[in-house]
Amino acid sequence: MNGGFTFVHAADLHLDSQFKGFEQAVSTGGRVPEEVLRRLRNCTFEAFDNIVDLCIRRKVDFLLLAGDIYDVADKSLRAQLRFRDGLVRLAEAGIPAFVVHGNHDHCSGWRADLKFPGTVHVFSDQEVESRPVLRSGREIARVYGISYPGPAVSEDYSTRFKRSGAPFAIALLHCNVGCMEGYENYAPCRLSDLIIKDFDYWALGHVHSRAILNPAGPCVAYPGCSQGRHPRETGEKGCYWVNVTDNRSVSLEFVPTATVRWETVRMSIENIANDLELLEKLEKGLLDLQEISGGQPVVARVILTGRGTLHRNLIRASYTENLIQELRSRLPVEDGNFVWLGSTRIVTADEVDKAELAGDDTLLGDLLSLAKKARDDQNLRTTLRRTLANLIEHPRIGRYLAPPSENELNELLEIAGNLAVDLLWEGDE
């Protein structure tokens, strides 16, 4: 290999993601400030612009994009134009880009008739291709990749990758390594199989949380998504800047690119004496997010937990709605660094002993006992997931739902138990 080099590894741009919950709120008469909507509508594009800026600013040798460039298969014209504009900027700086498409933007979807610069290579959906990376006429690396032909790939695509004399071999793949929780098991493969392959770097996409699965020999990494799009994608989002030395040693630096952050405030109502105390504590928790985010705009979710006297108020829809509106009125939204309360989740309970109630020979006791059993019984959890699949796979409802993670399923069971107490418990009468 002729000297070291650098590149940027990004994935899951989801350009022009629609943020359906917010758009729906506006269409049904809800009030979402224009500044919030504007930033959400543009944040995926701004994150991609930040990736391009990073490449140009640090004069990298090339850019890797590991799938789900667009949010949907029938890509919006706006998204395709903005993507092309970014690639043109890279081409003008002499930086090539290598692209694969994943399950969201698979190759059977609609594409506008747009010409990309000659410095861009989009990998075929038929077979693994390879393309050299040249510097001063010499090959410094070779990129191998394959795109998705359709929305679901069950084949282990990693078996198709075969190195062929490259000075530094990079595999660009949209996949799920080790059946990672919370993600569809597309192009499933095992980390052990990637490690024994004769590659130097596996540039992965599909998983939206960044992770270095293997630091070296070879390096196997997910950069995560470049911009969070919903309450489960919290914290910093971005890409990896990768430095390869002359002896093929690899180091990664995470670089944030998101322009809007999603964060969660969790608070127990235990020992909170009254409504005003609850309001003030929530306001402080939400305002503290500005410091956590370094002044970036924040869309927040509040999760209230625990047992306490305020539970009876919180389960009233009108009370919770008034609480949300009052909190929103206290938060900054007019300047660019807003904090917006997007949603709340109430997982509180009355001051009762559910473990004791679960032992009763009543309908409530049976429900609580079943909910408790479902925390550890894998067969019962599988049955519950099959039941939820009917909603998740519904052609209309499913657009707003995702399969729950193990922790989220436990949270749903907790909510169900609390709801059962609210509806069926008759107190000490």
Secondary structure, DSSP 8 states (H G I E B T S, - for coil): --S-EEEEEEB---BT---HHHHHHHHTT----HHHHHHHHHHHHHHHHHHHHHHHHTT-SEEEEES--BSSSS--HHHHHHHHHHHHHHHHTT--EEEE--STT-TTS--------TTEEE--SSS-EEEEEEETTEEEEEEEE---SSS---S-GGGG----S-SSEEEEEE-EET--TTS---SEE-HHHHHHSS-SEEEEES-SS-EEEESSSSEEEE--BSS--STTS-S--EEEEEEE-TT--EEEEEEE--SSEEEEEEEE-TT--SHHHHHHHHHHHHHHHHHHTTT--EEEEEEEEEE-TTHHHHTSHHHHHHHHHHHHHHS--SSSS-EEEEEEEEEEE-S--HHHHTTSSSHHHHHHHHHHHTTT-HHHHHHHHHHHHHHHTSTTGGGG-----HHHHHHHHHHHHHHHHHHH--TT-
